[in-house]
Amino acid sequence: MLSISAEELKSRIDAGTAPVIIDVREPYEYEEYNIKGILIPLGSLQSQIDELDQYSEKEVVVHCRSGARSAAACDFLSKNGFSNVKNLTGGMLEWQARFG
C-alpha cells in the first residue's frame, strides 16, 4: 500500500496540486476537525463507491483518525479498480500534531 506524509499532502494542498482527499471518519469526527476531504465513513464506503467512480483514475488520498480505517479503505478501493490510492500516514492525529 502506498502512503503519503502529512507534510507532503499539506505542501500539495498549499501549492494547489492536491489529490482527491477522502475522509473515512465518522461525521462527528469530521465536524470536530477536517481538511475539507470528501466525507464517506468507512462503514458507508461499499454502498457509496459508485459516487467515487469519477476518481478511479486520479490520485486519491484516504485518511482517518490514525491510519487504520483509511488503510482498510485504501485496500477496498484498490481492489475495486482505483489505480492510485494512498494512505495518509498517521491520519488526523499526525496532521494536527504538525499543523494544529
Secondary structure, DSSP 8 states (H G I E B T S, - for coil): -EEE-HHHHHHHHHTT---EEEE-S-HHHHHHS--S-EE--HHHHHHHGGGGGGGTTSEEEEE-SSSHHHHHHHHHHHHTT-SEEEEETTHHHHHHHHH-
